[in-house]
């Protein structure tokens, strides 16, 4: 898969796995908040969409793998959880 002359290293933790882990941790918290305060459903969706856009913008300026994992993996997953969870409740 990698040639011997390649200097790049494989990702230590893929962004899709951090996305899934973060959404699974995020969902119960968002569900509890939205069930307790139903008026925050729209705010959570708008906040999540803003976080999604911010994470994609920040990831375009990333220079290291850790920055990509933080922006595309963690920030994007939190934003996605905030958008998705209120629609399920």
C-alpha positions as CSV (number, residue, x, y, z in Angstrom):
1,X,0.0,0.0,0.0
2,X,2.8,2.4,0.9
3,X,6.0,2.5,-1.0
4,X,9.3,2.5,0.8
5,X,10.1,6.0,-0.5
6,X,6.9,7.4,0.9
7,X,7.4,9.8,3.8
8,X,3.8,10.1,4.8
9,X,2.4,8.1,7.7
10,X,-1.0,6.5,7.9
11,X,-3.6,8.3,10.0
12,X,-3.4,7.2,13.7
13,X,-7.2,7.4,14.0
14,X,-9.3,7.9,10.9
15,X,-11.6,10.8,10.8
16,X,-14.6,8.6,10.1
17,X,-14.1,6.6,13.3
18,X,-13.7,9.7,15.4
19,X,-16.8,11.1,13.7
20,X,-18.8,8.0,14.7
21,X,-17.4,7.9,18.2
22,X,-18.1,11.6,18.8
23,X,-21.6,11.3,17.5
24,X,-22.4,8.4,19.7
25,X,-21.1,10.3,22.8
26,X,-22.8,13.5,21.7
27,X,-26.3,12.1,21.0
28,X,-27.4,11.2,24.5
29,X,-26.4,14.7,25.8
30,X,-28.2,16.5,23.0
31,X,-31.3,14.2,23.4
32,X,-31.4,15.0,27.1
33,X,-31.1,18.8,26.5
34,X,-33.7,18.8,23.7
35,X,-36.2,16.6,25.7
36,X,-35.8,18.9,28.8
37,X,-36.0,22.1,26.9
38,X,-37.9,21.6,23.6
39,X,-37.5,25.2,22.6
40,X,-33.8,24.7,22.1
41,X,-34.3,22.3,19.1
42,X,-34.0,25.1,16.5
43,X,-31.0,26.6,18.4
44,X,-29.2,23.2,18.5
45,X,-29.7,22.8,14.7
46,X,-28.4,26.3,13.9
47,X,-25.5,25.9,16.3
48,X,-24.7,22.5,14.7
49,X,-24.8,23.8,11.2
50,X,-22.6,26.7,12.1
51,X,-20.1,24.3,13.7
52,X,-20.2,22.1,10.6
53,X,-19.3,25.0,8.4
54,X,-16.7,26.3,10.8
55,X,-15.0,22.9,11.0
56,X,-14.9,22.5,7.2
57,X,-13.4,26.0,6.9
58,X,-10.8,25.3,9.6
59,X,-9.9,22.0,8.0
60,X,-8.9,23.7,4.8
61,X,-6.2,25.5,6.7
62,X,-4.9,22.4,8.5
63,X,-1.3,21.6,8.1
64,X,-0.9,18.5,10.2
65,X,-2.8,15.2,10.6
66,X,-3.8,16.1,14.2
67,X,-5.5,19.3,13.0
68,X,-7.5,17.4,10.4
69,X,-8.6,14.8,13.0
70,X,-9.6,17.6,15.3
71,X,-11.5,19.6,12.7
72,X,-13.0,17.0,10.4
73,X,-13.3,14.2,12.9
74,X,-14.3,15.8,16.2
75,X,-15.7,19.3,15.4
76,X,-17.6,18.0,12.4
77,X,-19.1,15.1,14.4
78,X,-20.2,17.4,17.2
79,X,-21.8,19.7,14.7
80,X,-23.5,16.8,12.9
81,X,-24.8,15.5,16.2
82,X,-26.3,18.8,17.0
83,X,-28.0,19.0,13.6
84,X,-29.2,15.3,13.6
85,X,-30.3,14.7,17.2
86,X,-33.1,17.3,17.4
87,X,-34.6,16.0,14.2
88,X,-35.0,12.5,15.7
89,X,-36.7,13.6,18.9
